[in-house]
Amino acid sequence: MEMKSVAIIGAGISGLTVANILKENFKVKVYEKENKPGGLIRCERISGSLFHICGGHVFNTKRQNVLDWFWSKFNRDEEFQKSDRNAVVYLNEELTVPYPIENHIYMCDTEFQKSVIEDLLDITAGEKREPENFEEFLMQRFGKSLYELYFKPYNEKVWKRDLKKVPLSWLEGKLPMPTVNEIMFNNINKVKEKEFVHSTFWYEKRDGSQYIADRFAEGIDIEYNHEITDIRHIDGKWCIGSETFDIVVFCGNIKELPAMLNEDILSKHREEIDNLEYHGTTSVFCHVEKNPYSWIYMPSDIHRSHRIICTGNFAASNNAEGDFTATIEFTDYITEEEIKENLKKIPFAPRYIAHKYNKYTYPIQFSDTRKLIKDIKEEMEKKQFFMTGRFVDWEYYNMDVAMDAAMKTCENIKR
Ligand SMILES: Cc1cc2nc3c(=O)[nH]c(=O)nc-3n(C[C@H](O)[C@H](O)[C@H](O)COP(=O)(O)OP(=O)(O)OC[C@H]3O[C@@H](n4cnc5c(N)ncnc54)[C@H](O)[C@@H]3O)c2cc1C
């Protein structure tokens, strides 16, 4: 019997995972609008140093199925290295405290320590009620002093809005949940980040996360530089240009989908899809002063960036000889001129090399978003049109969760 044919739209980690799993039982073709695989995990070399075009991707997961599958594609100990997280919060020239800040109050000045202790006592004495927004949540967990010093200014830069206007549904499952007891215990015992789960990560010895994308793309039929704008459903088959497929797996962006399909498909969801909210990221590649950190969080409102990702520390091969590089992250679009103005105010003396703006990086979820996506997926699956990925599921996936979701989608397809 002839193998069924599958068109996969998008060669990010989601599309590449689907392609690798389905290629055993299906005739697979991937369409990718860029000139290489990886989507958000793409990297470029500039004058010998490695630029993650979005953030600075590292790999870790608690999901055993993902670990087993992922490591079946690599020789782990030869191709990857295990690194410790060494994240810090840069408060000012005199004070840089390890992350998470609430475990390191003992490093702050005496007055601040006293006010945090009072806040924590108030939290335990106060009456418990469900927080209604992000500000209330943070105030109830950490108290006013830590909120004002760090959580408020940092998160306002990330979310670009008043934290009272950030509903908790946006952050479901992603919120820090330390109790007052834990905060006290960790401070008294000076517990280091290293002692927590997730305090280590895997990183490629060469070429950063592009290395993953390149390996996953090996042996797959991928047509690059081909942006799909039109997918027609005709007589139970899917037509893309002059080619016909039994099945489509869409791993692009759901916002672009209604306009690609026949008029009647998804028309009733068009408005809701248009209304989905998101943020973008401007990633700025810089030379920086040598430092021992992996991530530097910056609450200061003197400049607009919220963190430095010290990609130059992730692998020796990430820096050209004698150089030391990092990626500085800004929420949404910012011009080159504004970037350069901001860099003057950012610690570790960053010097501009290049930047890249990615329009879609952080999907924003409202309480009804999951249901909308589920309904659309169910409707489309009846037509043998499957969907998976960060901007299809409109979920705040990390690579491992994106791979897990792609694996589940493949199980559905094979059924
Ligand atoms: C700043 C930042 C830092 C992050 N850091 C980490 C980290 O350290 N570790 C981690 O595990 N995860 C991290 N993530 C999450 C990770 O980037 C995502 O989970 C993952 O890359 C999503 O992959 P995807 O394939 O679903 O989507 P994408 O990477 O967006 O892939 C979609 C692909 O589809 C292509 N495409 C779209 N539309 C079309 C079309 N019409 N025709 C053809 N091609 C199309 C795109 O070009 C792209 O290649 C981070 C995310 C951000 C934003």
Ligand as a Chemical Component Dictionary entry (heavy atoms), coordinates in Angstrom:
data_LIG
# 
_chem_comp.id                   LIG 
_chem_comp.type                 NON-POLYMER 
_chem_comp.pdbx_formal_charge   0 
_chem_comp.three_letter_code    LIG 
# 
loop_
_chem_comp_atom.comp_id 
_chem_comp_atom.atom_id 
_chem_comp_atom.alt_atom_id 
_chem_comp_atom.type_symbol 
_chem_comp_atom.charge 
_chem_comp_atom.model_Cartn_x 
_chem_comp_atom.model_Cartn_y 
_chem_comp_atom.model_Cartn_z 
_chem_comp_atom.pdbx_ordinal 
LIG C1  C1  C 0 13.138 34.762 24.312 1  
LIG C2  C2  C 0 12.883 33.292 24.346 2  
LIG C3  C3  C 0 13.771 32.450 24.997 3  
LIG C4  C4  C 0 13.534 31.080 25.044 4  
LIG N1  N1  N 0 14.425 30.271 25.684 5  
LIG C5  C5  C 0 14.217 28.941 25.729 6  
LIG C6  C6  C 0 15.158 28.085 26.345 7  
LIG O1  O1  O 0 16.194 28.519 26.843 8  
LIG N2  N2  N 0 14.884 26.761 26.375 9  
LIG C7  C7  C 0 13.760 26.227 25.817 10 
LIG O2  O2  O 0 13.568 24.997 25.874 11 
LIG N3  N3  N 0 12.856 27.011 25.181 12 
LIG C8  C8  C 0 13.050 28.343 25.133 13 
LIG N4  N4  N 0 12.150 29.154 24.485 14 
LIG C9  C9  C 0 10.953 28.536 23.864 15 
LIG C10 C10 C 0 11.255 27.988 22.442 16 
LIG O3  O3  O 0 11.775 29.004 21.634 17 
LIG C11 C11 C 0 9.991  27.462 21.764 18 
LIG O4  O4  O 0 9.312  26.566 22.585 19 
LIG C12 C12 C 0 10.227 26.725 20.452 20 
LIG O5  O5  O 0 11.279 27.259 19.710 21 
LIG C13 C13 C 0 8.940  26.746 19.643 22 
LIG O6  O6  O 0 9.117  26.042 18.435 23 
LIG P1  P1  P 0 7.959  25.961 17.365 24 
LIG O7  O7  O 0 8.439  25.056 16.301 25 
LIG O8  O8  O 0 6.678  25.626 18.028 26 
LIG O9  O9  O 0 7.780  27.442 16.801 27 
LIG P2  P2  P 0 8.816  28.352 15.895 28 
LIG O10 O10 O 0 10.191 28.182 16.396 29 
LIG O11 O11 O 0 8.205  29.676 15.874 30 
LIG O12 O12 O 0 8.733  27.647 14.483 31 
LIG C14 C14 C 0 7.760  27.943 13.517 32 
LIG C15 C15 C 0 8.410  27.759 12.147 33 
LIG O13 O13 O 0 7.410  27.835 11.147 34 
LIG C16 C16 C 0 7.882  28.671 10.092 35 
LIG N5  N5  N 0 6.668  29.206 9.432  36 
LIG C17 C17 C 0 5.697  29.926 10.015 37 
LIG N6  N6  N 0 4.724  30.211 9.136  38 
LIG C18 C18 C 0 5.097  29.656 7.963  39 
LIG C19 C19 C 0 4.505  29.620 6.673  40 
LIG N7  N7  N 0 3.335  30.206 6.424  41 
LIG N8  N8  N 0 5.148  28.949 5.684  42 
LIG C20 C20 C 0 6.352  28.342 5.929  43 
LIG N9  N9  N 0 6.952  28.373 7.132  44 
LIG C21 C21 C 0 6.330  29.003 8.136  45 
LIG C22 C22 C 0 8.722  29.701 10.803 46 
LIG O14 O14 O 0 9.633  30.338 9.928  47 
LIG C23 C23 C 0 9.422  28.841 11.839 48 
LIG O15 O15 O 0 10.606 28.266 11.344 49 
LIG C24 C24 C 0 12.371 30.535 24.435 50 
LIG C25 C25 C 0 11.476 31.381 23.765 51 
LIG C26 C26 C 0 11.722 32.745 23.723 52 
LIG C27 C27 C 0 10.750 33.616 23.006 53 
# 
loop_
_chem_comp_bond.comp_id 
_chem_comp_bond.atom_id_1 
_chem_comp_bond.atom_id_2 
_chem_comp_bond.value_order 
_chem_comp_bond.pdbx_ordinal 
LIG C1  C2  SING 1  
LIG C2  C3  SING 2  
LIG C2  C26 DOUB 3  
LIG C3  C4  DOUB 4  
LIG C4  N1  SING 5  
LIG C4  C24 SING 6  
LIG N1  C5  DOUB 7  
LIG C5  C6  SING 8  
LIG C5  C8  SING 9  
LIG C6  O1  DOUB 10 
LIG C6  N2  SING 11 
LIG N2  C7  SING 12 
LIG C7  O2  DOUB 13 
LIG C7  N3  SING 14 
LIG N3  C8  DOUB 15 
LIG C8  N4  SING 16 
LIG N4  C9  SING 17 
LIG N4  C24 SING 18 
LIG C9  C10 SING 19 
LIG C10 O3  SING 20 
LIG C10 C11 SING 21 
LIG C11 O4  SING 22 
LIG C11 C12 SING 23 
LIG C12 O5  SING 24 
LIG C12 C13 SING 25 
LIG C13 O6  SING 26 
LIG O6  P1  SING 27 
LIG P1  O7  DOUB 28 
LIG P1  O8  SING 29 
LIG P1  O9  SING 30 
LIG O9  P2  SING 31 
LIG P2  O10 DOUB 32 
LIG P2  O11 SING 33 
LIG P2  O12 SING 34 
LIG O12 C14 SING 35 
LIG C14 C15 SING 36 
LIG C15 O13 SING 37 
LIG C15 C23 SING 38 
LIG O13 C16 SING 39 
LIG C16 N5  SING 40 
LIG C16 C22 SING 41 
LIG N5  C17 SING 42 
LIG N5  C21 SING 43 
LIG C17 N6  DOUB 44 
LIG N6  C18 SING 45 
LIG C18 C19 SING 46 
LIG C18 C21 DOUB 47 
LIG C19 N7  SING 48 
LIG C19 N8  DOUB 49 
LIG N8  C20 SING 50 
LIG C20 N9  DOUB 51 
LIG N9  C21 SING 52 
LIG C22 O14 SING 53 
LIG C22 C23 SING 54 
LIG C23 O15 SING 55 
LIG C24 C25 DOUB 56 
LIG C25 C26 SING 57 
LIG C26 C27 SING 58 
# 
